[in-house]
């Protein structure tokens, strides 16, 4: 058995649809999905963020101008619980995105700072922000439409029961 090589996004090709005309309302046949699409050695499994990660990008933005203490981060991130902030900082530290420096002082002082690797993520964060500015209204409309369909469907189901 030969080992599979991980594919980069450039290597992955868009599946081709059938060129045969389809009857109206019928979806064109697609190539089957590959079982090794998300092979364990695929680089996407090791990325520091999951799409939609709620706090990591915001924490990084708070650290953009320099090191900050935990309590300083809580000011703009007031909606995050201390537990979740600590978990998020630990995950960013594990991935080499931030460093944690504990000073031998009384009272103890701990600061978090972006690493050089962490700073390389500002371009993707900026691209995500640009996308959100351009598409947020459409995204919110879609969510509202979905919620409307879901609520209507739930009402119909409860009346039938």
Secondary structure, DSSP 8 states (H G I E B T S, - for coil): --------TTT-----B--S---TT----B----TTTT-TT-GGGG-S--TT-SSHHHHHHHTTTS-EEHHHHHHHTTTS-HHHHHHHHHHHHHTTSEEEEEE--SS-EEEEEE-HHHHTTHHHHHHHHHHHHHHHHHHHHHHHHHHHHHHHHHHHHHHH-
